[in-house]
C-alpha cells in the first residue's frame, strides 16, 4: 500500500503542476510519434481528465483517460490501484489524495533533454509553478509504433 500511496501522491503532485501547464502552454498538435511529442501530448491534452478521475478515486476512468498516453503496464497499475479506493467514502478519498489544487493557475513546463535508445526514451521536463521549478523525468517505451509514458505509476 505504501507504493500505491506514493504513486497516488505523485499523480496528484504532478497532475497539479502539469494541468496548469497545459492551460498555459499553447497546444501545438504534438502527437505520440516522438518521445517529446508524447510527453507534450499528455501534458497539453490528457493530464486534466486523468488527474481529475484519479483524484475522485475512479481508477477505471483514470485508466481509460490514460490509455492514449501511458504504457500497458501503467494502465494495469492504475486499475490495480482501484482496490485502494474500494469501500472508501468521498471524504476518505479526499483525505487520501489531499486538498491540493488539481489545476494551478500559474503553471508552465519546458521540455529539456531527450534521450532515445531504440524503443525506450527519457524526457526531462522542468515544471514551474508559483515561480518554483520542479524537475521531472518521463520514461517512455514504444508500443505498437507509438511512444507511451511508462513507469509513471511506480
Backbone torsions as a table, in degrees:
resi	resn	phi	psi	omega
1	UNK	NA	-30.3	177.4
2	UNK	-60.4	-41.2	178.9
3	UNK	-64.3	-43.9	179.9
4	UNK	-65.3	-41.2	179.1
5	UNK	-65.5	-41.5	177.7
6	UNK	-62.2	-43.1	178.7
7	UNK	-64.8	-40.6	179.1
8	UNK	-62.5	-42.5	178.9
9	UNK	-67.8	-37.2	178.4
10	UNK	-63.8	-43.0	178.3
11	UNK	-58.3	-46.3	-178.9
12	UNK	-62.1	-45.8	-178.3
13	UNK	-66.0	-47.6	-179.2
14	UNK	-67.8	-39.3	179.7
15	UNK	-62.3	-42.5	179.8
16	UNK	-60.5	-43.2	178.7
17	UNK	-71.3	-45.6	-172.9
18	UNK	-68.7	-36.3	-176.2
19	UNK	-67.2	-45.3	179.0
20	UNK	-61.1	-36.9	176.7
21	UNK	-60.0	-41.9	-178.9
22	UNK	-61.6	-36.6	177.8
23	UNK	-70.0	-36.5	-177.1
24	UNK	-78.4	-31.2	-177.0
25	UNK	-82.5	143.7	176.6
26	UNK	-79.8	126.2	178.6
27	UNK	-68.8	121.6	-173.8
28	UNK	-111.9	22.0	176.2
29	UNK	72.6	23.0	179.5
30	UNK	-60.9	142.6	178.8
31	UNK	-122.0	-170.4	-177.8
32	UNK	-96.8	23.9	-178.5
33	UNK	-87.4	-9.7	173.2
34	UNK	-135.2	157.4	178.1
35	UNK	-58.0	-47.7	-179.8
36	UNK	-65.7	-34.1	176.6
37	UNK	-63.9	-38.2	179.0
38	UNK	-64.9	-42.6	179.4
39	UNK	-67.2	-45.6	177.8
40	UNK	-60.0	-41.5	179.5
41	UNK	-59.4	-45.6	178.7
42	UNK	-64.3	-47.9	-176.8
43	UNK	-68.1	-33.7	-179.1
44	UNK	-84.4	-30.9	-168.8
45	UNK	-125.3	-21.4	-171.6
46	UNK	-114.2	-20.4	-171.7
47	UNK	-63.6	-38.7	-175.8
48	UNK	-62.1	-53.1	-178.4
49	UNK	-62.8	-45.3	-179.8
50	UNK	-59.9	-50.0	-176.8
51	UNK	-63.9	-42.7	-179.9
52	UNK	-64.7	-42.6	178.6
53	UNK	-63.8	-45.0	-179.0
54	UNK	-64.7	-43.5	-179.0
55	UNK	-63.0	-26.8	177.9
56	UNK	-84.8	-3.3	179.9
57	UNK	81.4	15.2	179.4
58	UNK	-97.0	80.6	-175.7
59	UNK	-64.5	-34.5	178.8
60	UNK	-63.9	-43.6	178.5
61	UNK	-68.8	-38.7	177.7
62	UNK	-61.5	-41.7	178.5
63	UNK	-63.5	-42.4	178.1
64	UNK	-62.4	-42.9	-179.8
65	UNK	-65.0	-29.5	-175.1
66	UNK	-91.0	-11.2	-172.9
67	UNK	-54.7	-37.0	-179.2
68	UNK	-70.0	-24.0	-169.8
69	UNK	-109.7	-28.5	-172.7
70	UNK	-108.0	152.4	177.2
71	UNK	-69.6	164.8	-177.4
72	UNK	-58.9	-39.6	179.1
73	UNK	-61.4	-41.2	178.8
74	UNK	-68.6	-36.7	177.4
75	UNK	-62.7	-43.1	176.9
76	UNK	-60.7	-41.6	179.1
77	UNK	-62.7	-40.8	178.6
78	UNK	-61.9	-45.1	179.4
79	UNK	-62.8	-40.0	178.4
80	UNK	-65.1	-32.0	178.3
81	UNK	-66.6	-19.3	177.7
82	UNK	-54.8	-32.5	178.6
83	UNK	-62.2	-30.1	179.5
84	UNK	-63.6	-30.7	-176.7
85	UNK	-92.4	-13.5	-176.7
86	UNK	-59.8	132.1	177.9
87	UNK	79.8	0.2	-180.0
88	UNK	-90.5	143.2	175.3
89	UNK	-78.6	168.1	176.6
90	UNK	-59.0	-39.6	179.5
91	UNK	-65.0	-40.4	178.8
92	UNK	-65.3	-38.8	177.7
93	UNK	-65.3	-43.5	177.6
94	UNK	-59.5	-41.6	179.5
95	UNK	-64.2	-42.5	179.2
96	UNK	-65.4	-44.6	-174.4
97	UNK	-83.4	-17.2	179.5
98	UNK	89.8	169.7	-177.8
99	UNK	-102.8	12.1	-178.6
100	UNK	-60.3	144.7	177.5
101	UNK	-66.4	127.7	-179.7
102	UNK	-74.5	-32.8	-174.6
103	UNK	-120.2	79.7	177.7
104	UNK	-63.1	147.9	-176.3
105	UNK	-83.8	-22.7	-172.4
106	UNK	-115.9	53.4	-172.4
107	UNK	-113.8	142.3	175.2
108	UNK	-151.3	167.8	177.1
109	UNK	-142.9	160.3	175.7
110	UNK	-139.8	127.9	176.9
111	UNK	-74.7	132.1	178.8
112	UNK	-107.0	-134.1	-175.8
113	UNK	-67.2	137.1	176.6
114	UNK	-119.0	127.2	178.1
115	UNK	-120.8	122.1	-178.2
116	UNK	-122.9	127.8	177.1
117	UNK	-135.7	101.1	-179.3
118	UNK	63.7	-120.8	-178.0
119	UNK	-98.6	18.6	175.1
120	UNK	-130.0	155.8	-179.7
121	UNK	-158.4	161.2	169.7
122	UNK	-130.0	145.6	178.2
123	UNK	-129.6	120.6	176.9
124	UNK	-86.0	134.9	-179.3
125	UNK	-133.0	131.8	172.2
126	UNK	-101.4	119.8	178.1
127	UNK	-106.3	135.1	-178.7
128	UNK	-120.5	127.9	176.6
129	UNK	-141.5	129.6	-179.1
130	UNK	52.6	38.0	177.5
131	UNK	77.6	1.6	-179.7
132	UNK	-108.5	133.2	-180.0
133	UNK	-93.5	142.8	173.2
134	UNK	-129.1	131.9	178.6
135	UNK	-94.0	130.7	176.2
136	UNK	-126.6	143.9	174.0
137	UNK	-116.9	124.5	177.1
138	UNK	-102.7	124.1	173.7
139	UNK	-92.8	140.1	-178.7
140	UNK	-132.0	154.6	172.1
141	UNK	-133.2	156.3	177.6
142	UNK	-96.7	118.8	176.7
143	UNK	-119.5	122.4	-179.6
144	UNK	51.9	45.5	178.2
145	UNK	64.2	20.0	178.6
146	UNK	-126.3	132.7	177.7
147	UNK	-75.0	132.1	179.9
148	UNK	-131.4	142.0	174.4
149	UNK	-69.1	132.6	-176.2
150	UNK	-141.0	134.2	-178.2
151	UNK	96.7	0.9	-179.6
152	UNK	-64.0	-32.9	-174.9
153	UNK	-93.6	9.5	-179.8
154	UNK	-103.6	NA	NA
